[in-house]
């Protein structure tokens, strides 16, 4: 297969507002891939089994916008967040086995929208500092396999993480929770023995770990 090349153009800004209490960063970018390398799992030519081959998409383009901010609203409350917008598509892609035009496929792991909002509360409690935070993460529809196998497609989903941390001198106590919404969407996928007419004849997927809680105690020497 041919080498992959990409021309990447980016324009961004980093700024501070409200006497440094608000930090706002933004960037737009354009990526022009030529001979983009993609892995495809196909049956072997003789016998049974499968092989992974690398195909070259003649051309693919990715354009996007990224914005992130940190706002110290008060001495107690702050808000962090980010937003990502993505438009990713193949401009030229032909199946090397069948010669079929595959430009309609979506690029893997390239959701149109991603976002995070994270409020944080920070208090002085006794001689220590108590910090409580929660984070909401959103991911739009996403494909995990080259041929967009229905078995591995993940619809739009969101997760919530949270923690309460108390720090007293060198001692830290933390109570945390991950995936509090108990989201069970896929986090990755892999096709086995697939072709354009039967994408994902076998598909392995990994589900997000379920809701989890924990307590940590640490001491810095």
Secondary structure, DSSP 8 states (H G I E B T S, - for coil): ----EEEEEEEEEEEEETTTTEEEEEEEEEEEEEEEEEEEEEE-SSSS-EEEEEEEEEEEEEEEEEEEEEEE-SSSEEEEEEEEEEEEEEEE-B-TTT--B-TTS--TT--SEEEEEEEEEEEEETTEEEEEEEEEEEE--B--STT--GGG-B-SEEEEEEEEEEEETTEEEEEEEE-TT----EEEEEEES-BTTBTTSEEEEEE----EEEEEEEE--
